[in-house]
Amino acid sequence: MRWAALYRAGFKDLRAHLEQQQAIREQQQADELRALEEARRADELERRRRVTVRDLFERWRDLELKARTLPSGERTGRKDSGALALAQFERHVFPHIGDLTAKDVTRADVLRVIDAQLTEGKQRTAQMLFADLRQMFAFGLDRELIASDPMATLKKARIVGTGTERDRILSADEVRQLADALPRANMSPRSVCAVWVTLATGCRVGELMGVTWADAGTDRAVLQAVADVEGVKLGFVDLAARTWHLPDTKSGREHTIHLSAFAVRQFERLHELRESCAWVFPSTAGTGPVCPKSFNKQLSDRQRTDEERMSRRSKAVDALALPGGRWTPHDLRRTAASLMAGLGISGDVIDESLNHQIESRVRRTYIRDRREADQARAFDALGERLAELAEQVAPASNVTRIRAA
């Protein structure tokens, strides 16, 4: 009956009409399935984007902060694999916004975290959090985990200020006073030598504490593993060759320091104190190097006032105080550069001697000459100047004079 009605209604080709109707139904079904699939994909995308700030931090840490060595030998990530960042976030960020969906975080949320530190007068902590939060949200934006960066319009200088660049340099007079003060500062002989080695080589404190004896015979991979854990730069001192070789440095390239006669004399004193382990500055347990922070504290604890005295720390609170104000191991590195400049050594040779990062990418790529001969002359001249300054200590019964080798 239905076909007859269709025929009377003018549909002469019933087969074609039925096929057309079937095609329409199939198209409708396909459209419905497509809409369902698109909705499913949208839900999946939304689910993947629905990561909390904690989740975002973990992804950022796994992919960008963890220390790795690429097939090319280049190292990426942070040397502590993000341990410091994690500790800071656990303490200051996660309690405020850790469980918020990352894409819903606003500028106000971020500023609440930063302002909490500024209110307590912790500007340095606020600056570190600001930098890490900015990197983390930029990472999330790159991977479409968030649709917009809540920190995009925040200016670091306006919110947390800029760090003050230290320019402390010990004058020649202060180096003389330091030579006079060190024997009375109640520090270990190794720590006294560490001060002079820093001045004589311009090394960084992380490089200083990572130095080992080249003839120790300990497997290098083992030493490197310990150095990575302790956060120091592994180096090898060869007294016969008068060199201190650093396979990896902050500037991303290897560096060899020529040891002047003055520097060799400091290492000879350290060699007299040598223990069974490979480290020149061994920890109490002898299983690794002294923590760089420990050396910093030894110097800082001896540059205080009586009011600033800390319990269970050195009683010689002002033994290393100098007229120009407090100084740090890095100020000794800066002083070494200044002494070199005062001796007429050119800036480019000083940069190479201290293994400064070359700013120009073209120079880094095409100029490979490290000026080793010029560096050696520069270090020798620096050693002679330090020996001269150390020898000018006024004679006294309680003063141990440091003589040039």
C-alpha positions in Angstrom: 0.0 0.0 0.0 2.8 2.5 0.9 4.6 1.9 -2.4 1.2 2.4 -4.3 0.7 5.7 -2.5 4.2 6.8 -3.4 3.5 5.9 -7.0 0.3 7.9 -7.1 2.2 10.8 -5.5 4.4 10.9 -8.5 7.4 8.8 -7.5 7.8 6.7 -10.6 11.3 5.3 -9.7 10.6 3.8 -6.3 14.0 2.1 -6.1 15.9 5.4 -6.6 13.6 7.1 -4.0 14.2 4.4 -1.4 18.0 4.5 -2.0 17.9 8.3 -1.5 16.1 8.0 1.8 18.5 5.3 3.0 21.5 7.6 2.1 19.9 10.5 4.0 19.4 8.3 7.1 23.0 7.0 6.9 24.3 10.6 6.6 22.3 11.6 9.6 23.7 8.7 11.6 27.3 9.6 10.4 26.7 13.2 11.5 25.5 12.1 14.9 28.6 9.8 15.3 30.9 12.6 14.3 29.3 15.0 16.8 29.7 12.4 19.5 33.3 11.8 18.6 34.0 15.5 18.6 32.4 15.9 22.0 34.4 13.0 23.3 37.6 14.6 22.0 36.7 17.9 23.5 36.0 16.2 26.8 39.4 14.4 26.6 41.2 17.6 25.8 39.4 19.3 28.7 40.3 16.4 31.0 44.0 16.6 30.0 44.0 20.4 30.5 42.4 20.0 33.9 45.7 19.6 35.6 46.3 21.2 39.0 49.3 23.5 39.7 50.9 20.5 41.5 50.5 18.4 38.3 51.9 21.2 36.2 54.9 21.5 38.4 55.6 17.8 38.3 55.5 17.8 34.5 57.7 20.8 34.3 60.2 19.3 36.7 60.3 16.0 34.9 60.9 17.5 31.5 62.9 20.6 32.1 64.4 20.6 35.6 65.8 17.1 35.9 69.5 16.9 35.2 70.3 14.9 32.0 73.2 14.4 29.7 72.4 14.4 26.0 74.1 12.1 23.5 76.1 15.2 22.5 77.5 15.3 26.0 75.7 18.6 26.7 74.0 18.7 30.1 70.5 20.0 30.5 68.2 20.7 33.5 69.3 22.0 36.9 72.1 20.4 38.7 69.9 19.6 41.7 67.1 18.3 39.4 64.7 20.8 40.8 65.1 19.8 44.4 65.3 23.4 45.6 62.3 24.5 43.5 60.3 21.6 44.9 61.1 22.6 48.4 60.2 26.2 47.8 56.9 25.2 46.1 56.0 22.8 48.9 56.5 25.5 51.4 55.2 28.6 49.7 53.1 27.8 46.6 51.2 24.6 47.0 49.5 25.6 50.3 47.9 28.6 48.4 47.3 27.4 44.9 48.6 23.8 44.6 45.1 22.2 44.2 43.7 24.9 41.8 43.3 23.9 38.2 46.3 25.4 36.5 44.2 27.0 33.7 42.1 28.8 36.2 45.0 30.5 38.1 44.8 34.2 37.9 47.3 37.0 38.4 45.7 37.7 41.8 46.4 34.1 42.8 50.1 34.4 41.8 50.5 37.8 43.5 49.0 36.4 46.7 51.9 33.9 46.8 54.5 36.5 46.0 53.1 39.1 48.3 53.2 36.7 51.3 57.0 36.6 51.0 57.4 40.3 50.4 55.3 41.0 53.5 57.7 39.0 55.6 60.6 40.8 54.1 61.9 37.8 52.1 62.6 39.6 48.8 65.1 37.0 47.6 62.6 34.2 48.1 59.9 36.2 46.3 62.3 36.7 43.4 63.1 33.0 43.2 59.4 32.1 43.3 58.5 34.7 40.7 61.2 33.3 38.3 60.2 29.7 38.8 56.4 30.4 38.5 57.1 32.3 35.3 59.0 29.4 33.8 56.5 26.8 34.9 53.5 28.7 33.4 55.4 29.3 30.1 56.0 25.6 30.0 52.3 24.9 30.4 51.4 27.4 27.7 53.8 25.9 25.2 52.2 22.5 25.8 48.6 23.8 25.7 48.0 22.7 29.3 46.8 26.3 30.0 45.1 28.7 27.6 46.8 31.8 28.9 49.8 32.7 31.1 48.7 34.5 34.3 52.1 36.0 34.6 52.3 37.4 31.0 51.8 41.0 32.0 53.7 41.0 35.3 57.0 42.9 35.4 59.6 41.4 37.7 61.2 44.7 38.5 57.9 46.2 39.5 56.6 43.2 41.6 59.7 41.9 43.3 62.5 44.3 42.3 65.8 43.4 40.8 68.6 41.7 42.6 71.4 44.0 43.6 74.6 43.1 41.8 77.5 42.8 44.2 80.6 44.7 43.4 82.7 44.1 46.6 86.4 43.9 45.9 89.1 43.6 48.5 91.6 46.3 48.3 95.4 45.6 48.4 95.4 46.8 52.0 92.5 44.5 52.8 94.4 41.5 51.3 97.3 42.4 53.6 94.9 42.6 56.6 93.4 39.3 55.6 96.8 37.6 55.6 97.3 39.0 59.1 93.8 37.9 60.3 93.6 34.3 58.9 96.0 32.7 61.4 94.0 34.2 64.2 90.5 33.3 62.9 90.5 29.8 64.4 89.7 28.1 61.1 91.0 24.8 59.9 94.3 24.9 57.9 92.4 23.6 54.9 89.9 26.5 55.1 92.8 29.0 55.3 94.4 27.4 52.2 91.0 27.6 50.5 90.9 31.4 50.9 94.3 31.7 49.2 93.5 29.2 46.5 90.4 31.2 45.6 92.4 34.4 45.4 95.2 32.8 43.4 92.9 31.0 40.8 89.7 33.1 40.8 87.8 29.8 41.1 84.1 29.5 42.1 83.3 28.0 45.5 81.6 25.0 43.8 84.7 24.4 41.8 86.9 24.7 44.8 85.1 22.1 46.9 84.9 19.8 43.9 88.7 19.5 43.4 90.3 16.1 43.7 93.9 14.8 43.5 94.7 13.7 39.9 96.8 10.8 41.2 94.1 9.4 43.6 93.3 6.5 41.2 89.6 6.7 42.0 87.2 5.9 39.2 86.1 9.2 37.6 82.5 8.1 37.1 82.3 7.5 40.9 83.7 10.9 41.6 81.4 12.5 39.1 78.4 10.8 40.7 79.4 12.2 44.2 80.0 15.6 42.7 76.6 15.7 41.1 74.9 14.8 44.4 76.9 17.4 46.4 76.4 20.1 43.8 80.1 20.8 43.1 82.1 20.8 39.9 84.6 18.0 39.6 88.2 19.0 39.0 91.6 17.4 39.1 94.8 19.0 40.5 98.1 17.7 39.1 100.9 19.3 41.1 103.6 17.9 38.8 102.0 19.6 35.8 100.9 22.6 37.8 97.4 22.4 36.5 93.8 22.2 37.8 91.6 20.7 35.1 87.8 21.1 35.2 86.0 18.9 32.6 82.7 20.8 33.1 82.0 24.3 34.4 79.3 26.8 34.8 80.1 28.3 31.4 79.5 24.9 29.7 83.0 24.3 28.6 86.1 22.7 30.1 88.7 24.8 31.8 92.3 24.3 32.9 93.8 26.6 35.5 97.6 27.1 35.5 98.8 27.0 39.1 101.3 29.7 40.0 104.1 29.1 42.5 101.9 30.7 45.1 98.9 28.5 44.3 101.1 25.4 44.2 102.4 26.2 47.7 98.8 26.2 48.9 98.1 22.8 47.4 101.3 21.5 48.8 100.1 22.4 52.2 96.8 20.7 51.5 98.7 17.7 50.3 100.4 17.5 53.6 96.9 17.2 55.1 95.8 14.7 52.6 93.7 11.8 53.7 93.0 8.5 52.1 90.1 9.8 49.9 90.5 11.6 46.6 88.9 14.9 47.7 91.2 17.9 48.5 88.6 19.3 50.8 87.0 16.1 52.3 83.9 16.0 54.5 84.2 14.7 58.0 83.1 11.3 56.8 85.6 11.4 54.0 83.1 10.0 51.5 82.8 13.3 49.6 83.7 17.0 49.5 82.8 19.6 52.1 79.5 21.3 51.3 80.2 24.8 49.7 77.7 26.3 52.1 79.9 25.1 55.0 82.8 27.1 53.7 80.6 30.2 53.2 79.4 29.9 56.8 82.9 29.7 58.2 83.7 33.0 56.6 80.4 34.6 57.4 80.5 33.6 61.1 83.8 35.4 61.5 82.4 38.7 60.1 79.7 39.4 62.7 79.3 41.7 65.7 78.9 40.4 69.2 75.2 41.1 68.9 75.1 38.8 65.8 76.9 36.0 67.5 75.3 32.6 66.8 75.2 29.8 69.4 77.5 26.8 68.8 79.4 28.7 66.1 82.8 30.3 66.1 83.6 32.6 69.0 86.0 34.6 66.7 83.0 36.5 65.5 84.8 39.5 63.9 88.2 37.8 63.2 87.8 38.2 59.4 85.9 41.6 59.4 87.5 44.0 57.0 87.1 47.8 56.6 85.2 47.5 53.3 82.5 45.4 54.8 81.4 41.8 54.6 82.9 39.7 51.9 82.2 36.3 50.4 84.1 33.6 48.4 82.8 35.1 45.2 84.2 38.5 46.2 87.6 36.8 46.3 87.1 35.7 42.7 86.2 39.3 41.8 89.2 40.5 43.7 91.5 38.1 41.7 90.2 39.7 38.5 90.7 43.2 39.9 94.3 42.4 40.9 95.0 41.0 37.4 93.6 44.2 35.9 95.8 46.2 38.2 98.8 44.3 36.8 98.0 45.4 33.3 96.5 42.1 32.1 94.0 42.6 29.3 90.3 42.0 29.9 90.0 39.2 27.4 92.8 37.3 29.1 91.2 37.9 32.5 87.9 36.6 31.1 89.6 33.4 29.8 91.5 33.0 33.1 88.3 33.1 35.1 86.4 31.1 32.5 83.7 33.8 32.0 80.9 33.0 29.7 81.6 34.7 26.3 78.5 36.9 25.6 78.9 36.9 21.8 77.6 33.7 20.2 79.8 34.3 17.2 82.9 34.5 19.3 81.9 31.3 21.2 81.3 29.5 18.0 84.3 30.6 15.9 87.1 31.7 18.3 88.4 28.6 20.0 91.8 30.0 21.1 91.8 30.0 24.9 95.0 32.0 25.2 96.6 29.4 27.5 100.1 30.9 27.4 98.7 34.3 28.3 96.6 32.8 31.0 99.7 31.1 32.5 101.5 34.5 32.6 98.5 36.1 34.1 98.2 33.5 36.9 101.9 33.7 37.6 101.7 37.5 37.9 98.7 37.2 40.2 100.6 34.7 42.4 103.6 37.0 42.7 101.3 39.9 43.7 99.5 37.8 46.3 102.9 36.7 47.7 104.0 40.3 47.9 100.9 41.3 49.7 101.0 38.4 52.1 104.7 39.1 52.9 103.8 42.6 54.0 102.2 41.5 57.2 103.8 43.2 60.2 105.9 40.6 62.0 104.3 39.4 65.2 104.8 36.4 67.5 101.3 35.1 66.9 101.2 35.6 63.1 102.1 32.8 60.6 103.5 34.5 57.6 102.6 33.1 54.2 105.6 33.0 51.9 105.8 32.5 48.2 106.9 29.1 47.1 
